[in-house]
């Protein structure tokens, strides 16, 4: 994409400036970020040059003898480098690192914290520890810990698992879609990287623009297509509870059932269309006030009494069977349409309750959506 290419070039330009300023670590990190945005050959060459370049401690002046090399006194740039972060930032990072496996203390929350409180705390701490803003040692690790704490506590299943078994490994192993093979070993991995989580959390409403969150932090919003891909990958790799029914199998079974009813309904309609039959309604209205009930399935319908008698149906059982067959066919067609609408509504409710990339997940609404009944589908099942 053009947006990715421009952002990658801008990021690489900043990396070069960082290298000129003597910050090789930041230069390497920014160059790698540029390469992740777009496969720039220039970024690849820059990273190769960085990896092959000698470290500052190993550099020597070519025109001087080794014996003449003496430690240089600190230059004026040393205090400037020391001032790239504050004492408060160091103390904040130290606090996070000391609580790295206690997610509630990391996010400064009680164990009874609500979803809104968890989101509010993450929003504050993510901005505070973002590597582009906080240059204190281990700030990037603190940022990962904050992200891991949020992704765990904002998901009801992960939170319940964490409350019962705790955390087992170090957040330094933060990766995409990595899950433990041990049923009771909770590993601190996530379906989304800390940086992507940050971008997704702060950039949900405006597409295609850059955002600034304080000095030094610049974030690019994912395009809608990228967001959809991320979301598809997230749910494709997300572990599901064995207690929940396989919705795909259920939907497939219902679709097959619909196809069978559709074919049988069309066949019945073709046969019945050859002969005129009394008109009917499934609710009393106008002249349709006389209630009748089919012998099969006990479907109630209403007819115009004078018209019904004119066909002399009581003395013509074959014609009555055709009428009742048409009634049942029409009734199942109505149920089929209503069932489809109810299923779509339930799917939308589940999707909304799950949130986006797990963010905004509402466990109460999700539970309610999954328990939503489908009365037309249940009624339709009588005719199988």
C-alpha positions in Angstrom: 0.0 0.0 0.0 1.1 3.6 -0.6 0.4 4.5 3.0 2.7 1.8 4.2 5.4 2.7 1.8 5.4 6.4 2.8 5.3 5.5 6.5 8.2 3.0 6.0 10.3 5.7 4.3 9.6 8.2 7.0 10.5 5.7 9.7 13.7 4.8 7.9 14.6 8.5 7.7 14.2 8.8 11.5 16.4 5.7 11.9 19.2 7.4 10.0 18.9 10.5 12.1 19.1 8.4 15.3 22.2 6.7 14.0 23.8 10.1 13.3 22.9 11.1 16.8 24.8 8.0 18.1 21.7 6.0 19.1 22.3 2.8 17.2 19.8 0.8 19.2 17.0 3.1 18.3 18.2 3.3 14.7 18.0 -0.5 14.4 14.6 -0.7 16.0 13.1 2.0 13.7 14.7 0.4 10.6 13.2 -2.9 11.5 9.8 -1.2 12.0 10.2 0.3 8.5 11.0 -3.1 7.1 7.9 -4.5 8.7 5.7 -1.8 7.1 7.1 -2.3 3.6 10.0 -4.5 2.2 12.3 -1.5 1.4 15.7 -2.7 0.0 17.2 0.4 1.5 16.0 -0.6 4.9 17.5 -4.1 4.5 20.8 -2.6 3.5 20.7 -0.2 6.4 20.1 -3.1 8.9 22.9 -5.2 7.3 25.3 -2.2 7.7 24.3 -1.8 11.3 24.8 -5.5 12.1 28.2 -5.5 10.4 29.4 -2.2 11.8 31.9 -2.4 14.8 30.6 -1.5 18.2 31.5 1.9 19.5 33.7 0.3 22.2 35.7 -1.5 19.6 36.4 1.5 17.4 39.9 2.8 17.3 41.6 5.7 15.5 43.6 4.3 12.5 46.4 6.8 12.8 47.1 6.3 16.5 48.9 3.5 18.3 47.1 1.3 20.8 49.4 2.4 23.6 48.4 5.9 23.0 44.7 5.1 23.5 43.5 6.6 26.8 39.9 7.0 28.1 38.5 10.3 27.1 36.8 12.4 29.6 33.0 12.6 29.4 31.8 15.0 26.7 29.0 17.4 26.9 26.7 14.9 25.2 26.9 12.5 28.2 24.6 14.5 30.4 22.2 15.1 27.5 21.9 11.3 27.0 21.3 10.9 30.7 18.4 13.4 30.5 16.6 11.4 27.8 14.5 10.0 30.6 13.4 11.1 34.0 13.8 9.6 37.5 10.0 9.2 37.6 10.1 7.2 34.4 12.8 4.9 35.8 10.8 4.4 39.0 7.6 3.6 37.1 9.4 1.0 34.9 10.9 -0.5 38.1 7.4 -0.8 39.6 6.0 -2.6 36.5 9.0 -5.0 36.3 8.6 -5.9 40.0 4.9 -6.8 39.5 5.3 -8.3 36.0 3.3 -11.5 36.9 0.7 -9.7 39.1 -1.5 -8.2 36.3 -3.9 -6.5 38.7 -1.0 -4.6 40.4 0.5 -3.8 37.0 -2.7 -2.1 35.9 -3.2 -0.7 39.4 -6.6 -2.4 39.7 -8.5 -4.5 42.3 -9.5 -8.0 41.4 -13.1 -6.8 41.1 -12.2 -4.3 38.4 -14.8 -3.9 35.6 -14.0 -4.0 31.9 -14.3 -0.2 31.7 -11.7 0.2 34.5 -9.4 -2.2 32.8 -9.6 -0.3 29.5 -9.1 3.1 31.3 -6.0 1.8 33.1 -4.5 0.3 29.9 -5.1 3.6 28.0 -3.1 5.5 30.6 -0.3 3.1 31.1 0.2 2.3 27.4 0.8 6.0 26.7 3.1 6.2 29.7 5.3 3.3 28.8 5.3 3.4 24.9 8.9 3.0 23.8 8.7 6.1 21.6 7.9 8.2 24.7 9.6 6.4 27.6 13.4 6.0 27.0 14.1 4.6 30.5 15.9 1.2 30.6 13.5 -1.8 30.2 10.6 0.6 29.2 9.9 -1.7 26.2 9.6 -4.7 28.5 7.2 -2.7 30.8 5.2 -1.8 27.7 4.9 -5.5 26.9 3.9 -6.4 30.4 1.1 -3.7 30.4 -0.1 -5.1 27.0 -0.1 -8.7 28.3 -1.9 -7.7 31.5 -4.7 -6.0 29.4 -5.1 -8.8 26.9 -5.5 -11.3 29.7 -7.8 -9.3 32.1 -10.0 -8.0 29.3 -10.9 -11.5 28.1 -13.2 -13.4 30.5 -11.8 -16.8 29.8 -8.2 -15.8 30.0 -8.9 -13.8 33.1 -10.6 -16.7 34.8 -7.7 -19.0 33.9 -5.2 -16.4 35.2 -7.1 -16.0 38.5 -7.0 -19.7 39.0 -3.5 -20.6 37.8 -1.6 -17.3 37.6 1.1 -16.5 35.0 3.9 -18.9 34.2 6.4 -17.4 31.8 8.1 -14.1 31.0 6.4 -11.5 28.8 9.7 -11.2 26.9 8.4 -14.1 24.9 5.5 -12.0 23.6 4.6 -13.5 20.2 1.8 -13.8 17.8 -0.6 -16.8 18.1 1.4 -19.0 20.5 -0.4 -21.2 22.9 0.7 -23.7 25.5 0.3 -27.4 24.9 -0.2 -28.0 28.6 -3.9 -27.8 29.7 -3.1 -26.0 33.0 0.0 -24.0 32.0 -1.0 -20.4 31.3 1.7 -18.8 29.1 2.0 -15.1 28.7 1.6 -15.0 24.9 -1.0 -13.1 23.0 -2.9 -13.1 19.7 -1.7 -9.6 18.9 1.6 -7.8 19.4 1.9 -5.0 22.0 2.4 -2.4 19.2 -0.6 -3.7 17.1 -2.7 -3.7 20.3 -1.7 -0.1 20.9 -2.6 0.9 17.3 -5.9 -0.9 17.4 -6.9 0.5 20.8 -6.2 4.2 19.9 -7.2 4.2 16.3 -10.7 2.7 15.9 -12.6 5.6 14.5 -10.6 7.4 11.8 -9.1 5.6 8.9 -6.1 6.6 6.9 -4.6 9.3 9.2 -1.7 9.6 11.6 -2.3 10.4 15.2 -0.1 12.0 17.9 -0.4 10.9 21.5 2.0 13.3 23.3 5.6 14.1 22.5 7.4 11.4 20.6 4.5 9.0 20.0 3.2 8.8 16.4 0.8 6.1 15.4 -0.6 5.1 12.0 -4.2 3.8 11.9 -4.7 0.4 10.2 -6.8 0.4 7.0 -10.2 -1.3 7.3 -8.9 -4.1 5.1 -5.9 -4.6 7.4 -8.1 -4.5 10.5 -10.4 -7.2 9.0 -7.4 -9.4 8.2 -6.1 -9.0 11.7 -9.5 -9.8 13.1 -9.8 -12.9 10.9 -6.4 -14.1 12.0 -7.2 -13.4 15.7 -10.4 -15.4 15.7 -8.9 -18.2 13.5 -6.2 -18.8 16.2 -8.3 -18.0 19.2 -8.8 -21.1 21.4 -12.5 -22.1 21.9 -14.1 -23.7 24.9 -15.0 -27.4 24.4 -18.3 -26.7 26.2 -19.6 -24.4 23.4 -21.4 -26.0 20.5 -19.8 -25.9 17.0 -21.7 -23.1 15.4 -20.4 -23.8 11.9 -21.7 -27.4 12.1 -25.1 -26.1 13.3 -25.3 -23.6 10.5 -24.3 -26.2 7.9 -27.0 -28.6 9.2 -29.6 -25.8 9.1 -28.6 -24.8 5.5 -29.0 -28.4 4.4 -32.3 -28.6 6.1 -33.3 -25.3 4.3 -32.3 -26.8 0.9 -34.4 -29.9 1.5 -37.5 -27.8 2.5 -37.0 -25.5 -0.4 -36.9 -28.3 -2.9 -39.9 -30.1 -1.3 -41.8 -26.8 -1.2 -41.1 -26.0 -4.9 -42.3 -29.5 -5.8 -45.4 -29.2 -3.8 -46.1 -25.7 -5.3 -45.8 -27.0 -8.8 -48.3 -29.8 -8.1 -50.8 -27.6 -6.3 -50.7 -24.8 -8.9 -52.4 -27.1 -11.4 -55.7 -26.9 -9.4 -57.5 -24.0 -7.9 -57.9 -24.1 -4.1 -59.6 -21.9 -1.5 -57.5 -18.9 -0.2 -56.4 -18.9 3.4 -54.6 -16.8 6.0 -52.6 -17.6 9.1 -54.3 -14.9 11.2 -57.9 -13.9 11.4 -58.5 -10.8 9.2 -61.3 -9.4 7.0 -63.4 -12.3 5.7 -60.9 -14.9 6.8 -62.5 -15.7 10.2 -63.2 -19.4 10.1 -60.4 -21.4 11.8 -59.3 -24.7 10.3 -56.5 -27.1 11.4 -54.5 -29.4 9.2 -54.5 -33.1 10.1 -50.8 -33.3 9.8 -48.7 -31.1 12.1 -51.8 -29.3 13.4 -51.2 -26.0 11.6 -54.0 -23.5 12.2 -55.2 -21.4 9.3 -58.2 -19.2 8.5 -60.5 -19.3 5.5 -63.5 -17.4 4.1 -66.4 -19.7 5.2 -68.6 -19.2 2.0 -65.6 -19.9 -0.3 -64.6 -22.9 1.7 -68.1 -24.4 1.4 -68.3 -23.8 -2.3 -65.4 -26.2 -2.9 -67.3 -28.9 -1.0 -64.1 -30.0 0.6 -65.7 -32.2 3.3 -66.9 -34.5 0.6 -63.7 -34.3 -1.4 -60.8 -35.7 0.8 -58.2 -35.6 -2.0 -58.8 -31.9 -2.6 -58.7 -31.2 1.2 -55.4 -32.9 1.4 -54.0 -30.7 -1.4 -55.2 -27.6 0.4 -53.6 -28.7 3.7 -50.4 -29.5 1.8 -50.3 -26.0 0.4 -51.0 -24.6 3.9 -48.1 -26.5 5.4 -45.8 -25.5 2.5 -46.7 -21.8 2.9 -46.3 -22.1 6.7 -42.8 -23.6 6.5 -41.7 -21.0 4.0 -42.7 -18.3 6.4 -40.9 -20.1 9.3 -37.8 -20.5 7.1 -37.6 -16.8 6.4 -38.2 -15.9 10.1 -35.6 -18.5 11.3 -33.0 -17.0 8.9 -33.6 -13.5 10.2 -33.4 -14.7 13.9 -30.1 -16.5 13.2 -28.6 -13.4 11.6 -29.7 -11.3 14.5 -28.1 -13.7 16.9 -24.8 -13.8 15.0 -24.7 -10.0 14.9 -25.3 -9.9 18.7 -22.5 -12.4 19.3 -20.1 -10.5 17.0 -20.9 -7.2 18.7 -20.4 -8.7 22.2 -17.0 -10.2 21.2 -15.7 -6.8 20.4 -13.0 -5.9 17.9 -9.8 -8.0 18.3 -11.1 -8.8 21.7 -11.2 -5.2 22.7 -14.6 -4.0 24.0 -15.6 -7.6 24.7 -18.8 -7.7 26.9 -19.0 -11.1 28.7 -22.6 -10.4 29.9 -23.9 -9.4 26.5 -22.1 -12.4 24.9 -23.7 -14.8 27.4 -27.1 -13.3 26.7 -26.6 -13.5 22.9 -25.6 -17.1 23.0 -28.7 -18.0 25.1 -31.0 -16.1 22.7 -33.7 -18.5 21.6 -34.8 -19.0 17.9 -38.5 -19.8 18.2 -39.1 -19.9 14.4 -36.2 -22.3 14.0 -37.5 -24.5 16.8 -41.0 -24.5 15.2 -39.5 -25.3 11.8 -37.7 -28.4 13.3 -41.2 -30.0 13.9 -41.5 -30.5 10.1 -38.3 -32.5 9.6 
